[in-house]
Amino acid sequence: MRNHLLAVTAIVAAVSAPVAAQAQNTVQGTVGVAGTGTGTVIVDDGTVGIAADQRPAFRKYIVQERVPSYSIPDRVVVGSILPETGVIFYDVPQSFGATLCRYTVVNGETVLVEPRTRRIVQVID
């Protein structure tokens, strides 16, 4: 009976490992998250952001809107959490496709933010 239970457990583990690996299969890069040291940020395929070919137009839009830049003491990196107060988030126009995110400018860099958690999901370079 014990061998049978071990065999079933091994089969379940072997079958579920590829599914878990597929859920997170794109490595965006190694970044430092404020106060936590350096770590690798994994982004799954469902992450919303501004496509590379639309970034120049999005930057032009930000300049035209004259969005103020907020200063924070931490580095601006993907995964950082922005302060609860002092930063205003703006809707991303539907023409850029990232309507679930909001944007703002922090330390001179335009960032996309998940509004509920205030987590930076993309830094527009």
C-alpha positions in Angstrom: 0.0 0.0 0.0 2.8 2.4 0.9 4.6 1.7 -2.4 1.3 2.4 -4.2 0.9 5.7 -2.5 4.4 6.8 -3.3 3.9 5.8 -7.0 0.7 7.9 -7.2 2.4 10.8 -5.6 5.4 10.6 -8.0 3.0 10.5 -11.0 1.0 13.5 -9.8 4.2 15.5 -9.2 5.6 14.6 -12.6 2.4 15.6 -14.4 1.9 18.9 -12.5 5.5 20.2 -12.9 5.2 21.1 -16.6 1.9 22.9 -16.0 3.5 25.0 -13.3 6.5 25.7 -15.6 4.2 26.9 -18.4 2.4 29.4 -16.1 5.6 31.4 -15.7 7.8 31.0 -18.8 9.1 34.5 -19.6 12.0 36.0 -17.7 12.0 39.8 -18.0 15.3 40.4 -16.3 17.1 40.7 -13.1 16.2 43.8 -11.0 16.6 45.0 -7.5 13.3 45.5 -5.6 13.5 48.3 -3.1 14.7 47.0 0.2 14.9 43.3 -0.8 18.2 43.0 -2.7 18.4 41.6 -6.2 16.0 39.1 -7.6 14.7 37.8 -10.9 11.3 39.1 -11.9 9.2 36.5 -13.7 6.4 37.8 -15.9 3.7 35.4 -17.2 2.3 35.7 -20.7 -0.9 37.5 -19.4 1.0 40.6 -18.3 -0.4 43.8 -19.8 2.0 46.5 -21.0 2.8 48.9 -23.8 4.1 47.0 -26.8 7.6 47.9 -27.9 6.4 49.3 -31.2 3.9 51.7 -29.4 6.3 53.0 -26.8 7.6 56.0 -28.8 3.9 57.1 -29.4 3.1 56.6 -25.7 6.2 58.6 -24.6 5.0 61.4 -27.0 1.5 61.2 -25.5 3.0 61.6 -22.0 5.0 64.7 -23.0 1.8 66.2 -24.6 -0.2 65.5 -21.4 2.5 67.2 -19.3 2.2 64.7 -16.5 4.2 65.8 -13.5 7.1 63.6 -12.3 6.9 62.4 -8.7 10.1 61.9 -6.7 10.6 58.9 -4.5 13.8 57.8 -2.7 13.8 54.3 -4.1 14.9 53.1 -7.5 12.2 52.8 -10.1 12.1 49.1 -11.1 9.5 46.5 -12.0 8.1 45.0 -8.9 8.5 48.1 -6.7 5.5 49.3 -4.8 4.8 53.0 -5.0 3.7 55.0 -1.9 0.1 55.2 -1.0 0.1 59.0 -1.0 1.7 61.6 -3.1 1.5 59.8 -6.5 -1.4 60.2 -8.9 -2.2 57.5 -11.4 -3.7 58.2 -14.9 -5.7 56.0 -17.2 -3.9 54.6 -20.2 -5.8 55.4 -23.4 -7.4 52.3 -25.0 -5.4 53.0 -28.2 -2.3 51.7 -26.4 -4.0 48.5 -25.2 -2.9 48.5 -21.5 -6.3 49.6 -20.1 -6.0 47.5 -17.0 -3.0 49.4 -15.8 -2.5 53.0 -14.9 0.5 55.2 -15.7 2.5 57.8 -13.9 5.9 59.4 -14.0 8.3 58.7 -11.1 11.8 60.0 -10.9 11.6 61.1 -14.5 10.6 57.6 -15.8 7.2 56.7 -17.1 5.8 53.5 -15.4 2.8 51.3 -15.7 1.2 50.4 -12.4 -1.3 47.9 -11.2 -3.7 50.3 -9.5 -4.9 48.0 -6.7 -1.4 47.1 -5.4 0.5 50.2 -6.7 3.1 47.7 -8.0 5.2 48.8 -11.1 4.5 46.3 -13.9 6.5 48.0 -16.6 9.0 50.8 -16.9 8.7 52.5 -20.3 12.2 53.1 -21.7 
